[in-house]
């Protein structure tokens, strides 16, 4: 149980943050907010 919970809770060390994906998601959210504000 402990090993499974730790594996699920902590992401693998090999997998780092994909900044292009994060920036893309943030940009998409900003665009949606702007569209909703100006619509």
C-alpha positions in Angstrom: 0.0 0.0 0.0 2.7 2.5 1.0 4.7 1.9 -2.2 1.7 2.3 -4.5 0.5 5.5 -2.7 4.0 7.0 -3.0 4.2 6.1 -6.7 0.9 7.7 -7.4 1.5 10.8 -5.2 5.0 11.6 -6.5 5.6 12.0 -10.2 8.5 10.0 -11.8 11.9 11.8 -11.5 12.4 11.3 -15.3 9.3 13.3 -16.1 10.0 17.0 -15.8 7.7 20.0 -16.3 7.0 20.6 -20.0 7.1 24.4 -20.1 5.8 24.7 -23.6 2.7 22.8 -22.5 2.3 24.9 -19.4 2.8 28.1 -21.3 0.3 26.9 -23.9 -2.3 26.1 -21.3 -1.9 29.5 -19.6 -2.0 31.3 -22.9 -5.2 29.5 -23.8 -6.8 30.4 -20.5 -5.8 34.0 -20.9 -7.3 34.1 -24.5 -10.5 32.5 -23.3 -10.8 35.1 -20.5 -10.1 38.0 -23.0 -12.7 36.6 -25.4 -15.3 36.3 -22.6 -14.6 39.8 -21.4 -14.8 41.4 -24.9 -17.6 39.3 -26.2 
